[in-house]
């Protein structure tokens, strides 16, 4: 992707990859500010019975406003059946996707507006089951060090936390 491209090919690449998931969709990203179309596709895949999991950083992040913004989308995604995890030990900066144990995406792009529309970013799509198995194995090792977010607990977070998230999401286009 690049700022000069008006058709945002990276956005389309992610959407097409996510839509193709029939059994599983595993996403790892340090910055998660998905636009409405990405959220819809991810939620629709989960509602269709796809095992959708997203691994994000916990408070060990260099971008706390982005983390707050991503939190504002959790309820919508969790209610659709998406499983969300936060990596605990340290800052996580991995960017990867595995679709159905066959298609993998790695590269510099995050799941945010800046990566899809403003920054010069590159990703590589790899159609190789062996590589996807390795990516999945690493993903599940990371999940062992992550805490799953559960919908009912999420709904009970403090009102001031929800307020901070609502303010942060107002600036989502800036992240």
Secondary structure, 3 states (H helix, E strand, C coil): CCCCCCCCHHHHHHHHHHHCCCCEEEEECCCECCCHHHHHHHHHHHHCCCEEEEEEECCCCCCHHHHHHHHCCHHHHHHHCCEEEEECCCCCCCCEEEECCCEEEEECCCECHHHHHHCCCCEEEEECHHHHHHHHHHHHHHHCCEEEECHHHHHCCCHHHHHHHHHHHCCHHHC
